[in-house]
Every structure is written in C-alpha cells, then in structure tokens.
C-alpha cells in the first residue's frame, strides 16, 4: 500500500478496514522487547546505559516523538469509517503517559494494521535515532540533569 497517496484503491482501503475490524490482542510484550532493544542501542551510543535517568529520558523523549510524529498517519485512517474511533483510541493512549509507554503506542499501530504500520514504525524509529542520541549526548555535555529535561505530559496537550 502506498502510504501517502491521495487516492487509495478501494481494495487497499477494504484491506485496512478488515484489519481494523478483525483486530485481536495487541502484541505488547513483543513491542516492549522491540522498543527496549532499540533504546538499549541508543543508550549505549549516548553513554547512558548505566544511567537510570538517562534511560528514562530516552523513553520519555521517544514517546513524545511518537505522539507528535505519528499523528500524521491518520491521513490514512481518516479515509475509513473507523477512523474517528481509532483517533479516539490513540488520544486515550497519548494522554496517559504514566500508563501507556512507547511500547503501547507501537503495539497499537501494529494492531491497527501490522502489514502497513510495522515497516512505518521501523522506518520512523530509524529516523528518530540520531535526534535521541544527540539529545542525550547534549544533556550530558552541558552537565544538565535528565530529570529536568523530561516532558511535562500534563501541560503537553494544552
């Protein structure tokens, strides 16, 4: 499926609708392992593997990048009748950062349509890697505390 085409063939939209309608259980453990491997690599590159605050910052910042960047994927989901329902689910996930981490966001997109969104998630994570690594390195170089650089999720959506 060509992701950002303005006009999708009906059969591709039908496949997306069917995937949404036949959703089963989210692959949260698999997504958690996937995200953890990804973040471990970045933590090692940034020299924060042994720094709990640094690793927490990486998770927090990754989640922010996902929330901001992946909202554009609704350009596809809004073309099907279930789009509004899916948007509502996404909003609930994004509003509760304490309960739903980056692994939940990954698992949710995979659940919507794994053939469509698994490669997109992988591509986006590849693109985010440099910004996450550079951000962690900058905080360390400047002598800042990772705790002071966390996203304020309560005010983030205001």
Secondary structure, DSSP 8 states (H G I E B T S, - for coil): --TT-SS--HHHHHHHHHHHHT-----HHHHHHHHHHHHHHHHHHHT-TT-HHHHHHHHHHHHHHHHHHGGGGHHHHTTSTTHHHHHHHHHHHHH-TTT--HHHHHHHHHHH-HHHHHHHHHHHHHHHHHHHHHHHHHHHHTT--GGGGS--HHHHT-
